[in-house]
Amino acid sequence: MPIRVRTDVPFGNAALTEVREDAKCPEVAFTADPHGGPEACWFCFRIELAGARPERLRLVLKHAGNLLGAGHIPHIRPVVRIDDSAGGEEGGWQRLQPGEPVQAPDGQIHAVWELPAPARTLDVAVCYPYGPQEVAQLLTDCGGYWRADDFGVSQSGRPMVRLSNDYGSADPQAARKPGAYLLARQHSGETSAGWVLDGVMRRLAEIRADDVTVWCVPLANVDGVVQGDYGKDNFPYDLNRAWGRPPMRHETLALQRDIGRWRGRCVPRLGGDFHAPGLSEHTGTYTFAVKPENLNDARLREQTHWLGAFRSALGEYAAPDFLRVARYTSRWETPTATGYFNSFEDMYGVTFEVSYVGYSGGEVFTRARYRDAGRRIADAMLLELRRTPKK
C-alpha cells in the first residue's frame, strides 16, 4: 500500500512528512513549512495512494503549538478534496470535522483527523486554495466587467495584476466618481480573505456598479501565493509592514504608486485590506479599527459610521466583537496598508479579518459563504460610496 506525499502542487507547503502504513488506517503526519519566515500556518499538499485501498486514513498535524493562532485544536478544520473531485460550487472541497488534540509523550500537542481513505488521491489545505487560476475564473464569470492590467512586478519578477471596472479620468475638469481601492493576500496564505474579496468583486459585477471607480489587487503577495508561503512576517519584510515612505518592499512601492494613480482619477473614499487571523479563530469576520486616541472627533465619527455599516451588512458573519483594535506586539512597528490609506484625510482605510474556520452558531465557512460575506460587504460599500457627491 505505497503512500506518497507531494508538495509539488499549486501552493504546495508541508514539512516533516512521515507515512506510517497500516492495513486498516495508515497515518500521514506533517507540519507547516515556514518557508524561511518566523511564522508558519499555511499547508497544502497531496497524498497519493497506490495498490490496495485502506478503510481509513489518519492525518496528524505535528507541532501545532508552533503555528500561528493554533491554540485550540478543535477549532482547526482544514479542507480536503478527494480523488480530484471538482463538482459543485465548492469545487470538490469539503471541511474536515474538528481536530482532536493528542498529547505526545514529551508534552507536545498534535492535531489528528481520521476520515475515509480516498481511492487515489487526497488534497489537503488549511483553507480553500485561491490563486491565479481563481482570479482568471472570476474574470471569465464576470463577463468582461473587470479589466486586468499589470501595474508592476513582484520581487521575483512576477506580474502584479490589478482589476478595475473603470480607469476614471486624469482630467481635473472631468466629473469623477467615488472610488474604493481593495487588496488581499499581503500575507499570501490567508486564502479566506481572497474568497471574501472574490465575493465583493462578483457582486459589483452582478449589479453593474458603473457609478463608482473600484480598483482591486487580489494577489498582493503573488510570489508567496505561488510558492505556498504563509507570508506573515516573512523576510526581508512583511509586505503589510512595508508601507512607510519610502516603502520597504518593491511590491509596496508599486502599490503606493498605483494608489496614487487611482486617487488622481476618482473621488477617493475607501481603502480595504483583507486578511485572516490565527488558525483556530472561529468567530467569523471582524475589523481592526484605528486606535481612537489617534483620531480626531471627525475621523472617529467617520470610522464609527463605516464600521457600523459593514457590521450591520455582514449579519451573522460578523464576530460578536466586530470592532477590534490591534494592540498585539509586531515584529515591525512600521506602517501598514490601512495606515497608509488613513494617512489621507479624504478617505478611510479598513482592515477586514476573515476566519479560516467558521462564524456564529458553529457554522463553518464554505466558499459560497465566503462569497456571500463579500457580497454583503460590497452592498454596504456601495451604499456609502453613492452618498459621496461626484466631483
N, C-alpha and C positions, 0 to 999 in steps of 0.2 A: 504494500500500500504506500508507494512513494508519495510524499507530500513536499511541495516546493513553495517557498515564499519568495515573491518577486516584488521589487521596488522600482523596476524599470517600466513603470506605468505612469500615465499622466498624474502629476503632482505627487509622485511616489515619495514616501518617507516611512522608514521603520529601522530600528536598530536592535541589536542583540536578539535577533530572531532565532528561535530554537524550536525544533519539532520533536515531540515525544509520541511515537506511534504506538497505538493500542488498537486491538481489533474492533472494539466497540466505540471507544471515544478517544481518538487521538487528540493531542494538545498542541496548539501553536502559541508560543509565548513571544512577546515583542515589547518594545517600548518606543517612544517618540524620539527621533533623532533631532538634536538641537541645531544641526547644520551650521555649527560654528558660532551660534549665539548663546547668550546666558540663559535664555528661557526656552523650554520645549513645551509643546502642546499638540501640534498637528501631526497626525499619522495617516497614511493612505498606502495600501498595498494590496496585492493579490495572492491568494492561496490557490494552488493548483493541485488537484488530486489525480492520480493515475492508478489504474488497477481496481481492486475490489473496493466498493464504496462502504465506508463505515456507517454505523447508525447515527452517531452524534459527533460533534466537533466542539472542542473546548478552546476558547480564546482567553489568553491571560495577558493583561496589560501590566507589565512589571514596573516597579519603581514609580508607582502612581504619585507618591508623595513629592516627587521631583517635578511634576508637571504643573503648569500654572493653573491655580484655582481648582485643583482636583481633590479638595479636602473631603468631599462627601461622595463616596463611591457609588451609592445607589442612584445619584443624580447624573452619573456618566452613562450616556446612552448613544454609542456610535451608530452608524448606519452601515448596512451591508447590501450587496447586490449578488444574487445567486445565479450562477450559470449564465452570465451575460444577459440576463433578462433586461428588457428595455421597454416594457409596456407601460401604458397609462401615464398619468400626469406626473408620477413620481419617478419615471424613467427606470423602473425596476428596483429602486432603492427602498429599503424599509428600516425602521428603527429596531434596535435590539431592546430587550427587556432591561430593567435596571441592573447595573453591575452588582456583583456580590463581592464584598470585601473579604479577602483571605489573608491571614497573617502568616508570614514566613517565620521559620524558627528564630531568625535574628531580629524579628520585630518589624520588618518591612511589610507594608500593606500592598497587595496586588489586587487588581480588579479582574473578576472572572465572569465569563458568559458561556453558557452551553446552549447549542442550537442544533437543529437537524443538519446533518452534513450535506453539502451540495453533491451533485453528480460529478461535476468537473471543476468549477471554479467558484471562489468566493472573494468578492471585492470588499474591503473593509476601510472605513474612513471615519474620522472624528465627526464629520457632518457632511451633508451632501456636497460633493465637489462642484466647483464653479470656476470656469476659466475661459480662455479664448473661444472655445467651441460654443459655450453657452452664450457668450456675447454675440457671436455670429448668428446663433439661433434667434436671439432677441431681435436682432436687426431684420432677419427674414420675417419673423412673425409680425413685426410692426409695419410691414408693408411699405418701407421707404420713408416712414415718418422721421426716423433718426438718420442723420448723416454721420459717417465715421471718418475722422481725419486724424492722422498722426501729427502731434504738435511737438515732438521731441523724442529722445531716446533714453533708455534706461542706462544704468552704469555698465551693463553688459552689451549695450548696443541694440536692444530690442525696441521696436516702436512703441511709444506711448500713445494710446488711442483715446480720443475724446469724441463723445457722441453729442450732437446738438440738434435741436429742432429748428433753429433759426440763428443765422450769423449776426443778427442785429445790424446796426448801422454805425459806422465811424463818423458820419456827418453830424457835427454838433447841432445843426439846424433841423435834423430829421426827428420825427416822433420816435421815441424809444419805449420799448415795452419793459415792464417789470421783470426782473430776472432772478434765477437761482443757479448756483454752481454747486454740484454734488459730486462726491467722490467716495470710494470704498476701497478696501483691501490695502491700505497703507501697511497694515500687518497682514501679510499675504495669506496666512492660514485661516483668517476669520471669514469663512465662506458663508456663514449665516447672514452676515452683513450684505454680502453680494446678492443673495437671493431676495432680501428685502428691497434693495435698490433696484433689482430686476423688476419687482412688482411696481415700484414707483414709475419706472420708465414705461412699462406696459400700460399702466393706467393713463398716463399722459397721452400716449399714442392712441389709446382707445377712444378718448373723448376729444382728440384732435385739439389739444390746448395750444392754439396758434396765437393767442394773445399774450403769451409770456415767452421769454427767452431763457431756455434751460440748456446748460452745458453740463456734461457728466463724464467723469473718468471712472469707469467701473473697476479697473485693474491698476491702481496707482503703483503698487509694487509688483510690476509684471514679472521681473526676474524671480522674485520669491514665489509667486504663484506657479510659474512654470517649473521651478526647481523643487517644489514641495517644501519650501521653508515655512516655519511658523512666522517668523518675521518681526516679532515684537522684541525690541531692544537689540536686534541684530547689529553686529559691527559692519561697517565702520561707524554707522549712526542710524538709530531708529528713524525711519522716514518721517514718522509723526512727531519727532523731537528735533527736526532739522529745519524748522520754519522761521529761523531768525533772518535778519538782514545783515550780512549776506547769508543765504541758506547753506546748510552743511551737506546736502546731497544734490547730485545733478538732477534727479527726478523732481526734487522740490523746487529747484531753480526753474525748471521747465513749467511746473505747475503755477508758480507765482507769476511768471510772465504770461501764461495763458489766462490766469485770473485777471491780470491787468488788461488784456485784450477784451475779455468779457465785460469787465467793468466799463470800458470805454464804448460799449456797443448796446447797453441796456440801462435800465434803472436798477442798480444792484440792490437786492433786498435780503437775500438769504444765502448762506453758505452751509451746506450739510455734509458731515463726515460720518460715515457708517462703520461701526466697529463691532466686535464681540468681546464679552467679558471672559472670566475664567471658565475652565472646563465644566465645572459642576454647577455653575449659576443656572437656575431653572425658573426664574420669576418673570421671564418674558423680555419686554423691551423697556429700556429706560434711557434717560438723558443725563449727561453731565452738564450742569449749568456753570456759568461763570460765578466765581465766588462773589457773594453780594457785596462784600467790603470793597471789591474792585470796580463797582458800578456806581454811577451817579443815579439820581432818582429816575430820570427819563429812561436811561438804559435798563434799569431794573424793571420798570413798568413794561418795556418792550420785551424783555426776556420772559417775564411772567405771562404776557399775552401769547407769545409764540408757543411756549411750552404747554400752556393750558390748552391751546388749540390742538396740539399734537396728542396730548394725553387724552383729551375727550374723543378725538377721532379714532385712536387705537383701541379704545374699549377694553375688552378682555385681554388683549395683547400687551397692555401697559402694566408694568410692575406696580405693586402697591406703593413702593417708594420710587415713583417715576422720576422725580426731580432730585438728583443727587449732585453733590459737589465733590470733585476729585481731591482728596486730601492724602492719598497714599504716597509713599516715597517713590520717586522716579530716579532712574539712573542718570537722567539728564534734566536739569532744570532749565530747559530751553523751550522756545515757543512751539506750539502745536498748530495744526491746520485751523482748528476752531479759534485759537488765539489770534491767528493771522486774520481770519475773517472779521473777528471782533475788533481788530485794530482800525477798521474803517468805521467812521461814525454813521455812515448812511446805510449800513446793513447789519444783520445779526447772524452769528455763527452758532451752530448747534452740533453736538456730538450725540449720535444715537448708538446705544449699545444693545445688541440683539443676542439673546441666549442661543447657545448651540443646542439646547435641550428642549425646554418647554416653557409654559406660561401658566396662568391662573387655573385653578381647578385640577391640576395634574395633567393637563392636556399636553401632548408633545407637538413640537413644530414639525410640519411636513413642508415639502417645497411649496405646495399650494397655500399653506397657511402663512409661510414667509411672504409669499407674493401678495396675499391678502392684506397683511400688515402694511406692505409697501403701498398698496392701493389706497389704504386709509391715510397714510402719510401724504400721499400725492393730493388727495382731496382737500386735506387741511391746508397744505401748502398753497394750492391754487386759490382757495378762498381768501387767504391772506394776501397773496400777490395781487389778486384782482382788486383789492382795496387800495392799491398803490396807483395813483394817477400816472398816466403816461406823460413823458416829457419829450 
